[in-house]
Amino acid sequence: MATYVKFNSFVEAMAEKVHNLGADMLKLLLTNSAPVAANTVKADLTEITPASGYSAGGPTVTISASSQTSGTYKLVGTDVVITAGASLGPFRYVALYNDTATNKELIGFWDYGSSVTLAIAETFTIDFDATNGILTNA
């Protein structure tokens, strides 16, 4: 499983009410260009060319829980499955961003270690951590 890495600006954006993670529309963008922690908005990333099975802007994440326990916040979402209707990729990184926010602020990304290209009918699952959720903030 790929490891979640937060974008630095996400910390400030949380403090300044840019994100309402339990209510805003969060999306996943596929890219083959390495994100850096200093990226702040979706426009800073180079999205792969959309193809059948992957629309521009990426799929929406369904949030199943947004809550805190003993001072630790956890955002939990349903795994996202992308099924290629045509050749799709290559991509190595999956970036999470807030599509509701005015500037489409970035939240974090996952590095899958090597580029992935899907053939027709192949699937790729973004498997969110069942224990820690999409992200935790303590």
N, C-alpha and C positions, 0 to 999 in steps of 0.2 A: 504494500500500500504506500502511496506517495505521502510525503509529509507536508503538512500545511505550513506556509510561511506568510506572515502578515505583511502588508505594505505599511511603511512607517506612518504615513498620513492617516491611516485608519484610526490610530490612537487619538489624534487631535479631532478628527471628524466625529468620533463618538462623543467626546467632551463638548463639542459645539453643536450638538443636536442635528447633525447631517443625516444620521442613520436612525431608523426605527426598525431594527432587525426583525422584530416580530410581525411587522405589518408591511414594510416596503417590499417591492418586487426585486428579488435578487436573481441574478443571471450568471451563467457560466460561459466564458469566452475561451475558445480554443486558439492557441498561438504556438508557433514553432520558434518564435524569437524569445529569448530569455528575458523575463521581467526582472526588474531590479527593485529593491526595497524603496527606492526614492520615487518610483512611479506613483502618481496620485489619482489620475482619472483614466477612464476607458480609452480615450484618444491617445494616451501614451503607449498603448499596446498595438501590435500588428496582428490583426485577426486573420485566421486562415480564410481562404476563399470559400464562401458558402456553397454547399452542394446539397443535393437531395438527402434529407436526413439531418441536416444542420443548417438552420436559418441564420442570417446575419444577426449578430448580437448574442446568439447562443440560446440554449434552453433555460427556462425558468426553473428555479429551485422551489420545491414545495416544502415550506417550513412546518414541521410537526410539533415543535416546542421551542419556546423562547422564555427561559425562566432562570431564577437564581436560587441557590440553596447554600446557606451558611456563607454568604458573601461571594460565591463563585457563580458567575453567569455562564449558561450553556445554551448555544443555538443548535438545534437538532433539525435535520432535514432528511427527506426521503432521497435515497440513491437516485441518480439520474442515468438513464440508459439512452445512448445515441445509437441509432441503427442507420447505417449508411445505405442510401438508396442509389448511390453512385460512389465512385472512388472518392474518398474523403481524407484530406490531410496532405502532407504530414503535419502533425502537431506533437509537442512534447509537454506543453504546459496548459493547465486549466486555471483560469483566473476567475475569481468571484468578485462581482461588482454590484453596486446598487443602481438598478435601472430607474428607480423612482427619484433618486437624488438629482438635483438640477444638472450637475456636471458629470453624472455617472461615476461617482467616486469608487475607487478600488478598495477592496477589503483584504484579500489574500490570494495566494495561488498555491498550486501543487505542481511539483516537478516529477514527471513519470520516468526520468532517468534516460530515456532514449525516445527518438521520434516514433510516432505511430501513424500508420496509414491504413485506413479501413477499405476493404474491397466491398463490392455490392453485397448487402445483406449481413455483413459483419457488424458486431456490436461492440461498444466501448462503455463500460460502466464507471461512473464517478461514484465511488463507494465511500460514503461518509462514515467516519469512525463511530461505531455503535456506542462506545463508552464515553468518548469526549465530545461527540457531536461534530458539527462543522467547525466550531471554534468554542473555546472557553476563555473567560476573562476573570481572573482572580484578583 
